[in-house]
Every structure is written in C-alpha cells, then in structure tokens.
Amino acid sequence: MKVTFCCTGTKAEPWLEGLRTALPHAEVDVWAPGAPQADYAVVWAPPQQFMDEQPGLKGLFNIGAGVDGLLKLQLPANAKVVRLDDAGMSVQMAEYVTQAVIRHFRELDSYETDMKAGNWAFRKPQMRTDFPVGVMGLGVLGERVAKALGVFEFPVRGWSRSAKQIDGVHTFSGEAGFTEFLRGTRILVNLLPLTPDTENVINRSTLQQLLPGAYVINVARGAHLVDADLIALIEEGHVAGALLDVFRQEPLPADHAFWTVPQITMTPHTSARTLREESIAQIVGKVAAMSRGETVQGMVDTQRGY
C-alpha cells in the first residue's frame, strides 16, 4: 500500500513519522511532482497538479473540518473523499464558542476596558432568556457546540438543512424554518459547511431578521459572511458586534475594514485546530476499513458539498 501526503502549509515530518509508525507495512511519502501513483492520500489544500498526477487514488483524507476547497478541484474519478469525524476539534470548538457567548453575555470586554482605565464599576446582570443562541449547522461540531451552550442554561436553537433532533435544543430545518430560526435568535453562531447554497448566507437580510442587539460568531468559513453588510448593521446599531475567526482572505489584509471596527473581535482561524495524533488514528482506521471494502464514517457527498 502506498500513502502520499500533500498538505499545503503543514510540516510534513511529524505526520510522516506518525503514519509510518501506524502503517508499518505501507510506503508513506510526501508528494512531489512526478511521484509514483499512491493508493490513498492525506491532503489539505492540494494543487490541481496533484489530482491530475494521481488518477488512481482510492481515498482522499482531508485533515481539516471543511472540504469546500478540495471540492473545487477536479478529483480522481474513483477517489472517495473522507473527512475526519472529529479529531479533537469538536471540544475545541465548544470551548471557543462557549467562551465567546459568555464573554459577550457577561459584558467582560467592557469590564476589561473599564479596569484598564481605572474605572471600578458594575453593570446590571442580564437575563439568559434575553440571549437565545442560534447555531447554524448541526453536524459533529455544531451539535457539540449546541449541547455545550445548554449546560450554561442559554436558550439554544439550531438550524440545519435537514431535520435533526437534539435534546435541549429547539431545532429548525430547511428554507421553511430559516426565518423563524433567525427571528428568535440574538447570538448567531455559524458552523455551516461552505457550499454554493450557503455562500454569503450571513448578509443584510439575514442579520436584519435577528433580534435587536444581535451578536455574530463566525467559525466556519469567511465566504459565509458578507463583510460590508456586517459592518453596516453594526453602524446602524442592529448588530452589537461580532467575533470572527475566519475570513475571505487569510491572513486578513492589513487594509481590511474589520481592523478598524472596535465592536469586532478577531482571531487567526484558531477556533479548532486539527490534532495530529487523533487524526492519524482515524485515518489509519478508515484506510483499514476501506481496504476491506467497508463503508466508513465521514464519507463526503461531493454533490452536496459535505
């Protein structure tokens, strides 16, 4: 068995060492132009040349949560695209989103500003019932986030393309349920996959339907958000602010307007990082299952985009 590694911007050696240890009878190498044909590939943002030179691949294992970039390429005809089920990302995402919701709800940013200015002052406690949180996207990450928020007794709502039932979460689905979901949401958390249907989904119309004083947390893809619309709704006062971890262009250009909006907090696409050891264990298990002809979890429907 031959496994090739083609992950742009990723240090290869630790991955190669882990894969070789876990697959002692396989040949595991970094891809280079003209490399021999492999059976399976571990990828992140590979070039089209890689796909063109590896037409016989049986499986493509994507080490990130989203496969939107991969599906823009012309893939080998018989290759199955497989995403990692979790690889330690869901607990990180739950941590990140939960702290963001609590920080906004408890006005901790304002307290921090006050204390730095030497101002010892209290604010009237707010009611959780006034801050319903709506999670868009109820996959592995979205479901974990929704359940984590419920522990802190926030009213939690969830929206997905197809109907889902999650204990403690008021769920909505499809186009018919989208408007109702938005109109009862004050803190909007985006965890949708990026597809042609979801691109630009956070726009003026969407934001205007949220409850007044809305707050936006985008941890999915930058292309979900219409940047100018978010800034406009903040300036108009309908949106109180946002926490953004993903952007249309990364790193975010120095001249981007987001840098100058004090109500927007940003982090450098770090809400949930792939954990190498857990990822390798999953990949090895899935390779073994696919070699036996079994169906594995995480298989991507390339037509739907997730």
N, C-alpha and C positions, 0 to 999 in steps of 0.2 A: 504494500500500500504506500502511495506517495501523498504527502500532505504539503501544500505550499502556503506560505504566509505572505500576505500582501496588505499591510495596514499602514496607510499614509500617516505620517506624524507620530508613529508609535515605535518605541525602542524594541527592536526585534529579539535581541538575545535572551531576555528573561522568558519570553513566550516560547522561543525555540527550545530552551532548556526544559521548560515545564512540559511541553508537548512530547519531546523526545523521551523524557522520563516516563510519562504516562502511556506512550505508544512505542515501546521498545523495539517492536518488530517493523515499525514504519520508517520510511525515509521522510524527514521533515526538514525543509529548507526554505529560505527566503526567496521569493520570486524575483527573477531578473529577466529582462527581455531575452527571448530565445531559450528560456529554461524548458526542461522536459515536461511532458504532459503529466499532470497530477490527477489524483482521484478526488481529493477533497481540498478545499481552500478555506483558510481563515482570513477574513477580509475586513477592512474598514476604508472607505473612500478609495477603492482601487481605480486605476485608469482603464479606459476602454481597451487599450492595448492588451492589458492582462486578460480580459474576457476574450478578445479575438484570438489570443495565442493559447487559450485553454478550453477548446471546444468540447473536450470530453469530460469535463468536471461533472461529478455526480451530486456534489453538495457544496453550497457556499454558506459558511457560518459567519454571520455578521456579529461583530463583537460589541456594537453599540445598540442602544434601545430602538432607534429608528432605522428603517430601511429605505426611506424616501430617496436618499442619494444613490443607493445601489440600484434601485428600480428605474432610474433614469438612463441606465446603461443598457446596451444590447447584450443580454445574458446568453450563455451557452444553452442550447436548445433543451437539453435533458437535465440541467442542473436544478436541484431543489434549493430554494433559498430558506435558510433556517435562522431564526433569531433566538437569542438567549432568553430563557424563560424569566430570569431574574438576575442571577449572577451578583447578588448583593446590592442591586440598585434600588429595589423597592423600599427597603428600610431607610436608605439614604434619602430617597425622595420624600418619604413620610416625615423624616426628621426636618428636612429643608422646608417643606410646605407648612408643616405644623408650627415651626418657629416663626415663619413669616406671618401666618394668620394671627398667632398670639401677639407677636410684636406690634402688628397694626392694631389689633383689638385693644390691647393694654396701653396703647399710645407710648410705647417705650422709646420710639425715636424722639418724640417730643420731650420726654423726661431726660433723655440723654443730652439733648440740646440745652435744656434748662440748666442741668447740673454743670455743664461745661461753662455756662455763662454765670455761674454762681447764684442761680435762681432756685431757691428751695420752695417748691410749690406743688400742690396736689391737684388732681383732676377728678371730677365726679366719675365713679366707676360706671362702666357701660354694661348693658344687658346683652348676654349672648343671644337672646332671642331676636335682638335687633341686627344680628350679623350672620344671617344664613349664608353658608358657604356652598357654592355650586362647583362641582368637579366635572369638567367636560372630558370625557374619555374614561371608560371604566374597565380598561384592560388590567393586566397584572399590577402595574404601577398605580393606576387610578383607583382601583379597588382598595389597595393597601393605604393610600392617602386618605380616602373617604372614611375607612374604618378608624384610622388613627385620629382624625379630627373628632369623630364621635366620642372618643374617650374623654375629650375635654368638654363634652356636652354642647358643642355647637350644633345648631340645626344643619344637617348635611343633606344636600341634594346632589343627584348625579344624572348626567345625560350621556347617552351613547346612541350609536346608530341603530342598533337592535336592542330589544328589551332585555333588561337584566334585573335580577332581584338580589339586593344586598341587605342583610339585617341592619336596621338602624339608619338606612339611607332611603330618602324619598327619591325614587328613580323615575326618569322620563326617557323617552326614546323617539327617534325619527324626527322628521320635519314637524309633524303634528305636535310633538311635545316640546320642541325647542323654545318657542316663545314663552310658554308657561314656565319652563325651567328658568329662563333669563329673568322674567318679571318678578320672581320670588328670590332672586339671588343678589346679595350685596358684595360678597367676596368671590370673585370668579377665578378658578384655578384651571388652567389649560393643560391637559395631558393627552390631547388627541394625537393620533398619527397624522403625519402630513401627507395628504392626497390632493388630487385636483379638486375634490369636493370640499376639503377643509382649508385650503389655502385662503388667506385673508378673512378667515371666519370671525376674527375679533376686529370689527370695523365700527364705523359710526353707528350704524343701525343696531348692531349687537350691543354696543356699550350704552346706547340711549335707553335700551329696554331694561337694564339693570336698575336696581333700587338706587335712589339718590345717595351720594357719598360712597359710590362703589369703589372697590379696590381690585386690581388685576394682578394675578400672579401667573406669569408665563414661563413654564419649564419644559415646553415641548419643542417647538421649532419657531425660529424668528419669522418665517414666512406665514405663520398663522395670524400675525398681528399687522394691521395697517398702522405704521408708526405715526403718521401725521394725524390720524383720527384719534389715537390715544392722547396725543399732546393737546389737540383741540378740545377734547372733552374734559381734560384736566383744567385747561384755561377757562372753560365755561363753568367749571365748578361741579359738574355732574359726577365726575370721577375724582376721588380724593387723592389717588396716587397709584403706584404700581411697583412691583418687584419683578424685574426681568432678568432671566438667566440665559436667554437665547436671543439671537439677533440674526437679521438677514445676512449681514456680513460679519464674520468673526475673524480676527479681533474687530471690535467695533471701531470704525474710523474716528480719528481724533476730532473731526469737524461735525460729527453727528449731533443732532439737536438734543438727543437724550442726555448728553453730558451736562447740559445747561438747565435741565428741569429739576428743581430741588425735590419735587414730590416723587421722582422716580429713583428707586434704588436698584443697583445693578450688581451682578456677579458674573464672572467669566466662564459661563457654561460649566458649572461645577456642582449643580444640584445633586447629581447621581453619577458617580464615576464607575466604570467597569472594573470589577475586582478580578485580577488575573487568575488567581488560583481557582476560584469558584467557576470562572468562565472555562478554563481548561478542563476541569472535571466534567462540566456539562457537555462540552464539545466532544470529549472522548466517549462519553456515554452515548451521545447521539450518533457518532460515527459507527460505533459498535452496533447499534440498533439498525441503522441504515444498511450496514454490511450484511445483516441478517435478513434484510428485506422487510423490516418492521416500520410502521409509521411512527414518527417521533413528534413530540410536542414542539410548538414553535414554528411549524411549517407555515411559510408566508404564502398567502393567495396573491400572486403578482397582479391579478386583475383588480382586486380591491385595494391593494397597496399596503396591507398589513396582515 
